[in-house]
Amino acid sequence: MTTTVPEVPTALRDNLHELYRHLHRSPELSMQEHATAELIRARMEALGCETFRCGDTGVVAVLRNGEGPVVGFRADTDALPLAEDTGLDYASTARGTLPDGTEVPVMHACGHDTHITSAIGAATLLAGDRDAWAGTVVFLFQPGEETAEGARAMLDDGLWDRAPRPEVVYGQHVWPGRAGQVEISTGPAMAMADSWRVTVHGRGGHGSRPEDTIDPVVLAAHMVVRMQSIVSREVPAQQSAVITIATFHAGLKENIIPPTAVFTVNVRNLDRAVREKVLAALRRVILAEADASGAPAPDIEELYTFPLLVNDPAETAALKQALGAALGEGNVLDRPAQMGSEDFGHLPDAIGVPGVYWFFGGTPDDVLDGGKPVPTNHSPFFAPVMEPTLTTGVTAAVTAILSRVGIAR
């Protein structure tokens, strides 16, 4: 369908800039996005949307405009436990509390503030030009993406029993690509991810008498090193997987062998069979190393799982054509599958409809071409340039939605 994508007026752009600054300086941790949810709900109700809370801190906003297709559009809302170091005059100084009670700094280091702003901007354009489209748009402001809790929480709270069921669900994410451009994958787009916490049990004692102990630090270290050979020696070279051990904690004093050691492991891959093979190998290594040391079986706690995110090929092809018309063909790029993970896929998968997810750049030319490292998502220095990033995000969102509900003019 060929439709006219409305431009973002200067007054709306200024309003969205103000909204973005507020969101950036007021981040909230995963599943704690209460103030963010209320702000979203107020803004969307002012546009004429029907809204309801879903998944505790999620918001669903339904914009109806007569008979026609139903389209879903998702924007995630949570921030990260990270101290901001961008130097922006609207930088976050917010603090939050993790589920274990630890107080931490909080930052929108993954750009979810741009996602919220872009979705509200798209809704504003649609609400202001109802002659250009017909149907229903279901905006999904999803909490807890960073912890893989939010999409499941909304589904468990009856999302698709309470909201109109769409025929396609769209989503987007800012990243440190070139501002003004979008990138989109066809087929597998983002990896599955599994995270475990492993508690290794030994027998503690004095550092001078290791023979009276089972040292869990040495034991866990053997596990960590052995795990690194799983990908290189058990996964075919034509396939891919990533294993990361990013935390390792044990002991309180240098001359006391502790009774336990705890580490976390993260696994990512793009093939379900590879996933099962790698997870089985991890479990085998963990249990075998403990047995080899005469130690009790470790405790393996599954922390979370992200689904494989697959962009429907037919829907992706249609969207690429629409985005090319709106942004210019040279600004719509093919993107290879990424090892990053997203829980977006749960939303369309739950009702068996296609989903399409793309990335839009947030880095200006002078920074990208300046020869210096570019801050990435989850960096304390990550700060997408406001323009043309936000205008691109709004335009891409409204283009995707109008590609389904738009009326040719």
C-alpha positions as CSV (number, residue, x, y, z in Angstrom):
1,M,0.0,0.0,0.0
2,T,1.3,3.4,-0.9
3,T,0.5,6.1,1.6
4,T,1.8,9.6,2.5
5,V,3.8,9.6,5.7
6,P,3.2,12.8,7.6
7,E,6.2,15.0,8.4
8,V,7.0,15.7,12.0
9,P,6.0,19.3,12.6
10,T,8.4,21.6,14.4
11,A,6.0,22.1,17.4
12,L,5.7,18.3,17.8
13,R,9.4,17.8,17.4
14,D,10.1,20.4,20.2
15,N,7.5,18.7,22.4
16,L,9.1,15.3,21.8
17,H,12.5,16.7,22.7
18,E,11.1,17.9,26.0
19,L,9.5,14.6,26.6
20,Y,12.7,12.8,25.8
21,R,14.8,14.9,28.1
22,H,12.4,14.2,30.9
23,L,12.4,10.4,30.3
24,H,16.2,10.4,30.1
25,R,16.7,12.1,33.4
26,S,14.0,10.0,35.1
27,P,14.8,6.3,34.3
28,E,13.3,3.4,36.2
29,L,14.6,-0.1,36.7
30,S,12.9,-3.2,35.1
31,M,9.4,-3.9,36.4
32,Q,9.6,-0.7,38.5
33,E,8.5,1.7,35.8
34,H,5.6,3.1,37.7
35,A,6.1,6.9,37.0
36,T,7.0,6.1,33.4
37,A,3.8,4.1,33.0
38,E,1.6,6.9,34.4
39,L,3.3,9.5,32.2
40,I,2.7,7.3,29.1
41,R,-0.9,6.6,30.1
42,A,-1.7,10.3,30.5
43,R,-0.1,11.2,27.1
44,M,-1.9,8.4,25.3
45,E,-5.3,9.1,26.8
46,A,-4.9,12.8,25.8
47,L,-4.6,11.5,22.2
48,G,-7.9,9.7,22.6
49,C,-6.5,6.2,23.3
50,E,-8.2,3.7,25.5
51,T,-5.5,2.6,28.0
52,F,-5.0,-0.1,30.7
53,R,-2.1,-1.2,32.8
54,C,-0.9,-4.7,31.9
55,G,1.9,-6.8,33.4
56,D,2.0,-4.4,36.4
57,T,4.1,-1.6,34.9
58,G,3.2,-2.1,31.3
59,V,0.7,0.1,29.4
60,V,-1.5,-0.8,26.5
61,A,-3.0,2.1,24.5
62,V,-5.6,1.3,21.9
63,L,-6.1,4.0,19.2
64,R,-9.3,3.2,17.2
65,N,-10.3,4.8,13.9
66,G,-13.1,2.8,12.4
67,E,-13.1,-0.4,10.6
68,G,-9.8,-1.8,9.2
69,P,-6.7,-3.8,10.1
70,V,-5.4,-4.1,13.6
71,V,-1.7,-3.4,14.1
72,G,0.5,-3.8,17.2
73,F,3.5,-1.5,17.9
74,R,5.8,-2.2,20.9
75,A,8.1,0.2,22.8
76,D,10.0,-1.0,25.8
77,T,10.3,1.3,28.8
78,D,12.9,0.1,31.4
79,A,16.4,1.4,32.2
80,L,19.6,-0.2,33.5
81,P,21.5,-0.2,36.8
82,L,24.4,2.0,35.5
83,A,25.9,5.4,36.4
84,E,25.6,7.8,33.5
85,D,28.8,9.5,32.3
86,T,27.6,11.4,29.2
87,G,27.9,14.9,30.6
88,L,24.6,15.8,29.2
89,D,22.7,18.6,30.9
90,Y,19.7,16.2,31.2
91,A,21.9,13.3,32.4
92,S,20.3,10.9,34.9
93,T,21.2,11.1,38.6
94,A,18.4,8.7,39.5
95,R,18.8,5.9,42.0
96,G,17.0,2.6,42.2
97,T,16.8,-0.5,44.2
98,L,17.4,-4.0,42.7
99,P,15.3,-6.9,43.8
100,D,18.0,-8.0,46.2
101,G,17.9,-4.7,48.0
102,T,21.1,-3.2,46.5
103,E,20.8,0.5,45.8
104,V,22.2,1.4,42.3
105,P,22.4,4.3,39.9
106,V,20.0,4.1,37.0
107,M,20.4,5.2,33.4
108,H,18.6,4.8,30.1
109,A,21.8,3.3,28.6
110,C,19.9,1.2,26.1
111,G,17.9,4.0,24.6
112,H,14.4,2.9,25.7
113,D,13.6,6.6,26.3
114,T,13.9,7.1,22.5
115,H,11.5,4.2,22.0
116,I,8.9,5.6,24.2
117,T,9.2,9.1,22.7
118,S,9.1,7.7,19.1
119,A,6.0,5.7,19.8
120,I,4.2,8.6,21.4
121,G,5.3,10.8,18.5
122,A,3.8,8.2,16.0
123,A,0.6,8.1,18.0
124,T,0.4,11.8,17.9
125,L,0.7,12.0,14.2
126,L,-1.9,9.2,13.7
127,A,-4.4,10.8,16.1
128,G,-4.0,14.2,14.3
129,D,-4.6,12.9,10.8
130,R,-7.4,10.3,11.0
131,D,-8.4,10.8,7.4
132,A,-5.1,9.1,6.4
133,W,-5.9,5.7,7.9
134,A,-8.6,3.4,9.1
135,G,-8.3,0.5,11.6
136,T,-6.9,0.0,15.1
137,V,-3.4,0.5,16.5
138,V,-2.4,-1.3,19.7
139,F,0.5,0.5,21.3
140,L,2.4,-1.8,23.7
141,F,4.6,0.0,26.2
142,Q,6.4,-3.0,27.6
143,P,8.3,-3.0,30.9
144,G,11.2,-5.3,31.9
145,E,12.8,-6.0,28.6
146,E,16.3,-6.0,30.1
147,T,15.4,-8.8,32.4
148,A,13.2,-10.8,30.0
149,E,10.3,-10.4,32.4
150,G,8.1,-7.8,30.7
151,A,6.6,-9.5,27.6
152,R,5.8,-12.6,29.6
153,A,4.3,-10.5,32.4
154,M,2.0,-8.8,29.9
155,L,1.0,-12.1,28.3
156,D,0.4,-13.7,31.7
157,D,-1.8,-10.7,32.5
158,G,-4.1,-11.5,29.6
159,L,-2.7,-9.0,27.1
160,W,-4.3,-10.6,24.0
161,D,-7.6,-11.3,25.8
162,R,-7.9,-7.7,26.9
163,A,-6.6,-5.9,23.8
164,P,-7.6,-6.2,20.1
165,R,-5.5,-9.0,18.5
166,P,-3.3,-7.5,15.7
167,E,-2.4,-9.1,12.4
168,V,1.2,-8.0,12.7
169,V,3.4,-6.6,15.6
170,Y,6.2,-4.1,14.9
171,G,9.0,-2.9,17.1
172,Q,12.2,-0.9,16.8
173,H,15.4,-0.2,18.7
174,V,18.0,2.6,18.7
175,W,21.6,1.6,18.3
176,P,25.0,3.3,17.6
177,G,24.5,3.2,13.8
178,R,24.3,6.3,11.6
179,A,21.5,8.7,12.6
180,G,18.8,8.9,9.9
181,Q,19.2,5.3,8.8
182,V,17.4,2.1,9.7
183,E,18.7,-1.5,9.5
184,I,16.5,-4.6,9.3
185,S,17.1,-8.3,9.2
186,T,15.2,-10.9,7.2
187,G,14.5,-14.2,9.1
188,P,16.4,-14.7,12.3
189,A,17.3,-11.3,13.7
190,M,18.3,-11.6,17.3
191,A,19.6,-14.5,19.3
192,M,18.1,-16.7,21.9
193,A,19.7,-16.2,25.3
194,D,19.8,-18.2,28.5
195,S,21.4,-17.1,31.8
196,W,22.2,-19.4,34.8
197,R,23.5,-18.8,38.2
198,V,25.8,-21.7,39.4
199,T,26.6,-22.2,43.0
200,V,29.6,-24.4,43.4
201,H,29.8,-26.3,46.8
202,G,33.1,-27.2,48.3
203,R,34.4,-27.6,51.9
204,G,35.9,-24.5,53.4
205,G,39.0,-24.2,55.6
206,H,42.3,-22.5,56.3
207,G,44.4,-21.5,53.4
208,S,47.4,-23.2,54.9
209,R,45.7,-26.6,54.8
210,P,44.1,-27.0,51.4
211,E,44.3,-30.8,51.8
212,D,41.5,-30.5,54.4
213,T,39.2,-28.7,52.0
214,I,37.5,-28.9,48.6
215,D,38.4,-25.6,47.1
216,P,35.3,-24.3,45.2
217,V,37.3,-21.4,43.6
218,V,39.7,-23.8,41.9
219,L,36.8,-26.1,41.0
220,A,34.7,-23.2,39.6
221,A,37.7,-21.9,37.7
222,H,38.1,-25.3,36.0
223,M,34.4,-25.2,35.0
224,V,34.8,-21.7,33.5
225,V,37.9,-22.6,31.5
226,R,36.4,-25.9,30.3
227,M,33.2,-24.1,29.2
228,Q,35.1,-22.0,26.7
229,S,35.9,-25.1,24.6
230,I,32.3,-26.0,24.1
231,V,31.8,-23.6,21.2
232,S,35.2,-24.2,19.7
233,R,35.1,-28.0,19.9
234,E,31.4,-29.0,20.0
235,V,29.6,-26.5,17.9
236,P,30.1,-26.9,14.1
237,A,32.0,-24.0,12.6
238,Q,29.1,-23.2,10.2
239,Q,26.9,-22.5,13.2
240,S,27.4,-20.0,16.0
241,A,27.1,-19.7,19.8
242,V,28.5,-17.4,22.5
243,I,29.2,-18.4,26.1
244,T,30.0,-15.6,28.6
245,I,30.9,-15.9,32.2
246,A,30.7,-12.3,33.4
247,T,30.4,-12.6,37.2
248,F,32.4,-14.8,39.7
249,H,32.2,-14.3,43.5
250,A,33.8,-16.3,46.3
251,G,35.2,-15.8,49.7
252,L,35.8,-12.9,52.1
253,K,39.4,-13.2,53.1
254,E,42.7,-14.1,51.4
255,N,43.6,-17.0,53.8
256,I,40.2,-18.6,54.1
257,I,39.1,-21.1,51.5
258,P,35.4,-20.5,51.2
259,P,32.7,-23.1,51.2
260,T,31.1,-21.9,48.0
261,A,31.7,-20.0,44.8
262,V,29.1,-18.5,42.6
263,F,29.2,-17.5,38.9
264,T,26.8,-16.6,36.2
265,V,26.9,-17.9,32.6
266,N,25.1,-16.4,29.6
267,V,24.6,-18.4,26.3
268,R,23.4,-17.0,23.0
269,N,22.7,-18.7,19.7
270,L,20.5,-18.5,16.6
271,D,19.4,-22.1,16.2
272,R,17.2,-24.0,18.6
273,A,19.1,-27.3,18.1
274,V,22.4,-25.6,18.9
275,R,20.9,-24.0,22.0
276,E,19.9,-27.4,23.3
277,K,23.3,-28.9,22.5
278,V,25.2,-26.1,24.3
279,L,23.0,-26.0,27.4
280,A,23.4,-29.8,27.7
281,A,27.2,-29.5,27.4
282,L,27.3,-26.7,30.0
283,R,25.3,-28.9,32.5
284,R,27.6,-31.9,31.7
285,V,30.8,-29.9,32.3
286,I,29.5,-28.4,35.5
287,L,28.4,-31.7,37.0
288,A,31.5,-33.6,35.8
289,E,34.0,-31.1,37.2
290,A,32.3,-31.2,40.5
291,D,32.4,-35.0,40.5
292,A,36.0,-35.0,39.5
293,S,36.8,-32.9,42.6
294,G,34.7,-35.0,44.9
295,A,32.4,-32.1,45.5
296,P,28.6,-32.1,45.9
297,A,26.5,-31.4,42.8
298,P,26.4,-27.6,42.2
299,D,23.1,-25.8,42.2
300,I,22.1,-24.5,38.7
301,E,19.5,-21.8,38.8
302,E,17.9,-20.7,35.5
303,L,17.7,-16.9,35.7
304,Y,15.9,-16.1,32.4
305,T,15.5,-17.0,28.8
306,F,15.1,-14.7,25.7
307,P,13.3,-16.2,22.6
308,L,14.7,-16.3,19.1
309,L,13.5,-13.2,17.3
310,V,12.5,-13.9,13.7
311,N,11.4,-11.3,11.3
312,D,8.8,-12.6,9.0
313,P,10.3,-12.5,5.4
314,A,7.2,-11.4,3.6
315,E,6.3,-8.7,6.1
316,T,9.9,-7.6,6.2
317,A,10.1,-7.2,2.5
318,A,7.0,-5.1,2.4
319,L,8.2,-2.9,5.3
320,K,11.6,-2.3,3.7
321,Q,9.8,-1.0,0.6
322,A,7.7,1.3,2.7
323,L,10.6,2.5,4.8
324,G,12.7,3.1,1.7
325,A,9.9,5.4,0.3
326,A,9.7,7.3,3.5
327,L,13.4,7.6,4.4
328,G,15.1,7.1,1.1
329,E,16.3,3.8,-0.3
330,G,19.9,4.5,0.8
331,N,18.8,4.9,4.4
332,V,17.3,1.4,4.7
333,L,20.1,-1.2,5.1
334,D,20.1,-5.0,5.4
335,R,21.3,-6.1,8.8
336,P,22.8,-9.5,9.6
337,A,21.4,-11.5,12.5
338,Q,22.7,-10.3,15.9
339,M,23.8,-12.1,19.0
340,G,22.0,-9.5,21.1
341,S,18.6,-10.7,22.5
342,E,15.1,-9.3,22.9
343,D,11.9,-10.6,24.4
344,F,9.8,-8.8,21.7
345,G,9.3,-12.1,19.9
346,H,7.0,-13.4,22.7
347,L,4.3,-10.9,21.8
348,P,3.6,-11.9,18.2
349,D,4.5,-15.6,18.8
350,A,1.9,-15.9,21.6
351,I,-0.9,-15.4,19.0
352,G,0.8,-16.8,15.9
353,V,1.1,-13.6,14.0
354,P,4.2,-12.2,12.2
355,G,6.5,-9.8,13.9
356,V,9.0,-7.3,12.4
357,Y,11.8,-5.6,14.4
358,W,14.3,-3.1,13.1
359,F,17.1,-0.8,14.3
360,F,17.5,3.0,13.8
361,G,20.8,4.8,14.2
362,G,21.6,7.4,16.9
363,T,25.1,8.4,16.1
364,P,25.9,11.6,14.0
365,D,28.2,11.5,11.0
366,D,31.1,13.4,12.7
367,V,31.2,10.9,15.6
368,L,30.8,7.8,13.5
369,D,33.5,8.9,11.1
370,G,35.8,10.5,13.6
371,G,38.0,7.5,14.1
372,K,37.3,7.1,17.8
373,P,35.4,4.3,19.5
374,V,31.6,5.0,19.4
375,P,29.7,4.3,22.7
376,T,27.4,1.4,22.4
377,N,24.2,0.4,24.1
378,H,24.8,-0.4,27.8
379,S,27.7,2.0,27.9
380,P,27.7,4.8,30.5
381,F,28.5,7.1,27.6
382,F,25.7,6.0,25.3
383,A,23.8,9.1,24.3
384,P,21.9,9.1,20.9
385,V,21.9,12.5,19.3
386,M,18.4,13.9,19.5
387,E,18.1,14.7,15.8
388,P,17.7,13.2,13.4
389,T,17.4,10.2,15.7
390,L,13.9,10.9,17.1
391,T,12.5,12.1,13.8
392,T,13.7,8.9,12.2
393,G,12.2,6.8,15.0
394,V,8.9,8.5,14.7
395,T,8.9,8.3,10.9
396,A,9.9,4.6,10.9
397,A,7.1,3.8,13.4
398,V,4.4,5.7,11.7
399,T,5.5,4.3,8.3
400,A,5.3,0.7,9.5
401,I,1.8,1.3,11.0
402,L,0.5,3.1,7.9
403,S,1.8,0.4,5.7
404,R,-1.0,-1.7,7.1
405,V,-3.8,0.8,8.1
406,G,-3.0,3.7,5.7
407,I,-5.4,4.9,3.0
408,A,-3.7,5.8,-0.3
409,R,-4.1,9.4,-1.2
